[in-house]
Amino acid sequence: MNSGEQSSKPDLYVIARIIKALKEKDKMNKTALATSTGLAYDKLVKYLAWMTERGFIKVDENGLVVLTKEGIEAYDDLVHWIMKYVGQLKFPRLRLRT
Amino acid sequence: MMPEESVVSKVEELMETLDHIKKYNALANSLKNFGIIIASFFVTFFVLRGLVDFLDLSSRLDKPVFFSVLFLLLLVPIAGITTGILTVRKKVNSVKTGEWKRELSNGFPSALKILMDLDWDKTFDEISLGRLSYFLYGLLKTTVYWAVTFFALGSVGAAFTFLFPHGSPFFGGFFAAFLALLIVFVFLRKDLLRRYLEMRSLDMLLWELWWFSLELRRTEFQT
């Protein structure tokens, strides 16, 4: 998600980091979330806006970011989607001989 | 194991495999040096053999001493093989691996990032190059072993002819070449089989990753 492009494709990695941090801490203020995820504050705010639009998170009356049921499901879907493909990989045992 | 942990574990396996591929590429990069080392030692060997003939040492020296010189000369290509293999081994062992471990310790999001950031086309090129280089290295090494065995048999043949002047000339060129091939095959058969299996493993890996990358690129996750 580039600056000023709310509709562009978001970085799944960033979304996963935000959801993971919220899953671990339940609810967080934006500054703590930015620190926890290693994101610049303004970038985090744009991502939070995108995630709020889709119902993944909500901001409560105290200004704390809370993960919704939809957010947890989206994260689990992402994990299962990746596992569906990566789980089928079989790696041969390689032993280079010199 | 939780699905998140399973993904991280699979990506760890993938990255370890790709670290191995780096080693094959290090071998590919050192193949030229290996060839130069082997060639220079063999040139030295041929020059020394030529010098032995030029100085007519076979008639100047006692026969046991002369044959000892011939056998000692074989140490030159043997030293070449040893130096070459050690050079390749040093290069392969110097490959940095596990640089992704710190990143992956952050769990699923990092595993996802690693997967998304992988340059698949480059990875496929590296596997193909590594496979080809591994084959060429095995071929070159076997040829060098064969050459050393051939010259050793030549020296044995010369000694045999001296000891049994009326014996059958079994150590003629073609016979020595064939016998050397047979000896090398017997000694290296397990090594050659393992190399063949290793190359098949690399083929399988190429197909697995090619399929995986295709699926990953084709499907778009809908949030």
Interface residues (C-beta under 8 A of the other chain):
Chain A: P10 L12 Y13 I15 A16 R17 K20 R54 F56 A74 D76 D77 L78 V79 H80 W81 I82 M83 Y85 V86 G87 Q88 L89 K90 F91 P92 R93 L94 R95 L96 R97 T98
Chain B: P3 E4 S6 V7 K10 V11 E13 L14 E16 T17 H20 I21 K23 Y24 L27 I85 V88 R89 V92 G107 F108 P109 S110 A111 L112 K113 L115 M116 Y134 Y137 D191 R194 R195 E198 S201 L202 M204 L205 E208 L209 F212 E215 L216 T219 F221 T223
